[in-house]
Amino acid sequence: MSKLLPILLLCAAPAIAQPLPTLDEVQFQECLKLASKDPASAVSDASLWAQKKGGYLARACHGFALATDFKFDLAVPILTEAATMAQEKGDPRAARFWAQAGNAAIAAGQPDVAVDALAKALASKSLNNAERADSEVDRARALVALGKSAEGEAALATARQLAPENGSAWLLSATLARRLNKLPDALTYIETSAALRPRDPAVALEAGNIAIVAGDDATARKQWEQTIAIAPDSRQAVSAKAQLAALAAITATPETEPQSR
């Protein structure tokens, strides 16, 4: 996000330097703000706006609001329509709409649709490196869901190169490496992820998962306990509690059976 210009510089700028936004652009920004706070109301407003020839901006906000309200299956076709229309109009935001459609498709359990949408997003030159990295992470998730682990690895490698500060790229790389029995890589990736996200329950959970595979029960226990401490009501905490219970059952000393007479 660009910094605000000093007041004196702003006053000195020519009046024609920055054209005023159109009414549609203003409505789009207001719709997005509403979607972040009250997605149900934004869905209603965007739907009415679309009926009044709001075009792809109305559809983009409609889809975003649906996704924010966790109605991913409904969001996918609307975001896809917004992206298609924006692309036809030459709007560089089409790439972001494609990326949003891909993200929603993953959440809706449609990895094939996600791969297609994300490929279109990445084909554009309008995304910055951070956005491209996020799209590569999503593409990796979709590819792995389709059983294409090697392609998923490649996508994650690209994401790490584009944005080394992207914690999700390192975390998912660690998880995938563990599942592929590439333990040295998994350990390296999770260490970087933990440095980037020291208070992330998902990172602590995966660190425990990797430690148990490496045969380090003590570290696994510590990481799972940390997961619960960081976010006791999270789904990661539920998994950590189950893992701790399983570890306790395995390591418990069996009771000595009574000798038969």
C-alpha positions as CSV (number, residue, x, y, z in Angstrom):
1,M,0.0,0.0,0.0
2,S,1.5,3.4,-1.0
3,K,2.1,6.0,1.7
4,L,0.0,9.1,1.9
5,L,1.7,12.2,0.3
6,P,2.5,15.1,2.6
7,I,-0.2,17.7,2.7
8,L,1.9,20.4,1.0
9,L,2.9,18.1,-1.8
10,L,-0.7,17.0,-2.3
11,C,-1.8,20.7,-2.5
12,A,0.9,21.5,-5.0
13,A,-0.1,18.7,-7.3
14,P,-2.0,19.6,-10.5
15,A,-5.7,19.0,-10.2
16,I,-5.6,16.8,-13.3
17,A,-2.9,14.5,-11.9
18,Q,-5.3,12.0,-10.4
19,P,-8.6,11.6,-12.2
20,L,-11.6,11.3,-9.9
21,P,-12.9,7.7,-9.5
22,T,-16.1,6.8,-11.4
23,L,-19.3,6.2,-9.5
24,D,-18.9,2.4,-10.2
25,E,-15.4,2.4,-8.7
26,V,-16.7,4.2,-5.6
27,Q,-19.5,1.8,-5.3
28,F,-17.2,-1.2,-5.8
29,Q,-14.9,0.0,-2.9
30,E,-17.9,0.6,-0.6
31,C,-19.2,-2.9,-1.5
32,L,-15.9,-4.5,-0.7
33,K,-15.8,-2.7,2.7
34,L,-19.3,-3.9,3.5
35,A,-18.5,-7.5,2.4
36,S,-15.6,-7.5,4.9
37,K,-18.0,-6.5,7.8
38,D,-21.4,-7.8,6.8
39,P,-21.1,-10.2,3.8
40,A,-24.8,-11.1,3.8
41,S,-25.8,-7.5,3.3
42,A,-23.1,-7.1,0.7
43,V,-24.4,-10.1,-1.2
44,S,-27.9,-8.5,-1.4
45,D,-26.5,-5.1,-2.4
46,A,-24.2,-6.5,-5.0
47,S,-27.0,-8.6,-6.5
48,L,-29.2,-5.6,-6.9
49,W,-26.3,-3.6,-8.3
50,A,-25.7,-6.4,-10.9
51,Q,-29.3,-6.2,-12.0
52,K,-28.9,-2.5,-12.6
53,K,-26.0,-3.2,-15.0
54,G,-23.3,-3.0,-12.5
55,G,-21.1,-5.1,-14.8
56,Y,-18.1,-7.2,-13.6
57,L,-17.4,-4.9,-10.6
58,A,-20.8,-5.8,-9.2
59,R,-20.2,-9.5,-9.8
60,A,-16.7,-9.4,-8.4
61,C,-18.0,-7.9,-5.1
62,H,-20.9,-10.4,-5.1
63,G,-18.5,-13.3,-5.4
64,F,-16.1,-11.9,-2.8
65,A,-19.0,-11.4,-0.4
66,L,-20.2,-15.0,-0.9
67,A,-16.7,-16.3,-0.3
68,T,-16.4,-14.2,2.8
69,D,-19.7,-15.7,4.0
70,F,-18.2,-19.2,3.3
71,K,-20.5,-19.9,0.4
72,F,-17.7,-21.0,-1.8
73,D,-19.6,-23.1,-4.2
74,L,-21.9,-20.1,-5.1
75,A,-18.9,-17.8,-5.3
76,V,-16.9,-19.7,-7.9
77,P,-19.2,-19.2,-10.9
78,I,-19.8,-15.5,-10.1
79,L,-16.1,-14.7,-9.6
80,T,-15.4,-16.6,-12.8
81,E,-17.9,-14.5,-14.7
82,A,-16.4,-11.3,-13.2
83,A,-12.9,-12.4,-14.2
84,T,-14.0,-13.3,-17.7
85,M,-15.8,-10.0,-18.2
86,A,-13.0,-7.9,-16.7
87,Q,-10.5,-9.7,-19.0
88,E,-12.6,-8.9,-22.0
89,K,-12.6,-5.3,-21.0
90,G,-8.9,-5.3,-20.6
91,D,-9.1,-4.6,-16.9
92,P,-5.8,-5.8,-15.2
93,R,-7.9,-6.7,-12.1
94,A,-9.1,-9.7,-14.0
95,A,-6.0,-11.6,-12.7
96,R,-7.0,-11.0,-9.1
97,F,-10.6,-12.1,-9.9
98,W,-9.2,-15.3,-11.4
99,A,-7.1,-15.8,-8.3
100,Q,-10.1,-15.3,-6.1
101,A,-12.1,-17.7,-8.2
102,G,-9.3,-20.3,-7.8
103,N,-9.1,-19.9,-4.1
104,A,-12.9,-20.3,-3.7
105,A,-12.8,-23.3,-5.9
106,I,-10.3,-25.0,-3.6
107,A,-12.5,-24.3,-0.6
108,A,-15.5,-25.6,-2.6
109,G,-13.7,-28.9,-3.3
110,Q,-13.2,-28.2,-7.0
111,P,-9.5,-28.5,-7.5
112,D,-9.7,-29.0,-11.3
113,V,-11.6,-25.7,-11.6
114,A,-9.1,-24.1,-9.3
115,V,-6.1,-25.1,-11.4
116,D,-7.7,-23.6,-14.5
117,A,-8.6,-20.3,-12.8
118,L,-5.2,-20.0,-11.2
119,A,-3.4,-20.7,-14.5
120,K,-5.3,-17.8,-16.0
121,A,-4.4,-15.5,-13.1
122,L,-0.7,-16.4,-13.4
123,A,-0.7,-15.9,-17.1
124,S,-1.3,-12.2,-16.5
125,K,1.5,-9.8,-15.9
126,S,-0.5,-7.6,-13.6
127,L,0.1,-9.6,-10.4
128,N,3.0,-8.5,-8.2
129,N,5.3,-11.1,-6.7
130,A,3.4,-11.5,-3.4
131,E,0.2,-12.1,-5.3
132,R,1.8,-14.5,-7.7
133,A,3.3,-16.4,-4.8
134,D,-0.1,-16.7,-3.1
135,S,-1.6,-18.0,-6.4
136,E,1.2,-20.5,-6.8
137,V,0.5,-21.8,-3.2
138,D,-3.2,-22.2,-4.1
139,R,-2.3,-23.9,-7.3
140,A,0.0,-26.3,-5.4
141,R,-2.9,-27.1,-3.0
142,A,-5.2,-27.9,-6.0
143,L,-2.5,-29.9,-7.8
144,V,-1.9,-32.1,-4.7
145,A,-5.6,-32.6,-4.3
146,L,-5.6,-33.9,-7.9
147,G,-2.7,-36.3,-7.0
148,K,-0.1,-34.3,-8.9
149,S,2.4,-34.0,-6.1
150,A,5.4,-33.3,-8.3
151,E,3.7,-30.4,-10.0
152,G,2.6,-29.2,-6.5
153,E,6.2,-29.3,-5.3
154,A,7.3,-27.2,-8.3
155,A,4.6,-24.6,-7.7
156,L,5.6,-24.3,-4.0
157,A,9.3,-23.9,-5.1
158,T,8.2,-21.0,-7.3
159,A,6.2,-19.5,-4.5
160,R,9.2,-19.6,-2.1
161,Q,11.4,-18.0,-4.8
162,L,8.9,-15.2,-5.5
163,A,8.1,-14.4,-1.9
164,P,10.6,-15.9,0.6
165,E,8.6,-14.2,3.4
166,N,5.4,-16.2,2.5
167,G,4.9,-18.4,5.5
168,S,2.2,-20.5,3.9
169,A,4.5,-21.5,1.1
170,W,7.1,-22.9,3.6
171,L,4.4,-24.6,5.8
172,L,2.8,-26.4,2.9
173,S,6.2,-27.3,1.5
174,A,7.0,-28.9,4.9
175,T,3.7,-30.8,4.9
176,L,4.1,-32.1,1.4
177,A,7.7,-33.1,2.0
178,R,6.7,-35.1,5.1
179,R,3.9,-36.8,3.1
180,L,6.4,-37.7,0.4
181,N,8.9,-39.0,3.0
182,K,11.4,-36.3,2.3
183,L,12.2,-35.7,5.9
184,P,15.4,-33.5,5.6
185,D,13.4,-31.1,3.3
186,A,10.5,-31.2,5.7
187,L,12.7,-30.2,8.6
188,T,14.3,-27.3,6.7
189,Y,11.0,-26.0,5.5
190,I,9.3,-26.1,8.9
191,E,12.2,-24.3,10.6
192,T,11.8,-21.5,8.1
193,S,8.1,-21.5,8.6
194,A,8.4,-21.3,12.4
195,A,10.8,-18.4,12.1
196,L,8.3,-16.5,9.9
197,R,5.2,-17.5,12.0
198,P,6.4,-18.3,15.6
199,R,2.8,-18.1,17.0
200,D,0.9,-20.0,14.3
201,P,-0.8,-23.1,15.6
202,A,-0.7,-24.7,12.2
203,V,3.1,-24.4,12.1
204,A,3.4,-25.9,15.6
205,L,1.1,-28.7,14.7
206,E,3.1,-29.6,11.6
207,A,6.4,-29.3,13.5
208,G,5.1,-31.9,15.9
209,N,3.9,-34.1,13.0
210,I,7.4,-33.9,11.4
211,A,9.1,-34.6,14.7
212,I,7.1,-37.8,15.4
213,V,8.0,-39.1,11.9
214,A,11.7,-38.3,12.7
215,G,11.4,-40.4,15.9
216,D,11.7,-37.4,18.2
217,D,8.8,-38.0,20.6
218,A,9.8,-35.3,23.1
219,T,9.9,-32.5,20.5
220,A,6.6,-33.8,19.0
221,R,5.0,-33.6,22.4
222,K,6.4,-30.1,23.0
223,Q,5.1,-28.8,19.7
224,W,1.6,-30.2,20.1
225,E,1.4,-28.8,23.6
226,Q,2.5,-25.5,22.1
227,T,-0.3,-25.7,19.5
228,I,-2.9,-26.0,22.3
229,A,-1.4,-23.2,24.2
230,I,-1.3,-20.8,21.2
231,A,-4.9,-21.5,20.1
232,P,-6.8,-23.8,22.6
233,D,-10.1,-23.6,20.7
234,S,-8.7,-24.1,17.2
235,R,-9.1,-27.1,14.9
236,Q,-5.3,-27.4,15.2
237,A,-5.6,-27.8,18.9
238,V,-8.2,-30.6,18.4
239,S,-5.7,-32.4,16.2
240,A,-2.9,-31.8,18.6
241,K,-4.9,-33.3,21.5
242,A,-5.6,-36.4,19.5
243,Q,-2.0,-36.8,18.6
244,L,-0.9,-36.4,22.2
245,A,-3.5,-39.0,23.3
246,A,-2.2,-41.4,20.7
247,L,1.4,-40.8,21.7
248,A,0.5,-41.3,25.4
249,A,-1.2,-44.6,24.5
250,I,1.9,-45.8,22.6
251,T,4.4,-44.8,25.2
252,A,2.4,-46.0,28.3
253,T,4.1,-48.8,30.2
254,P,2.0,-51.9,29.9
255,E,0.7,-53.3,33.2
256,T,2.4,-56.5,34.3
257,E,0.0,-59.3,33.8
258,P,-0.6,-61.5,36.9
259,Q,1.3,-64.8,36.9
260,S,-0.9,-67.8,36.4
261,R,-0.9,-70.3,39.2
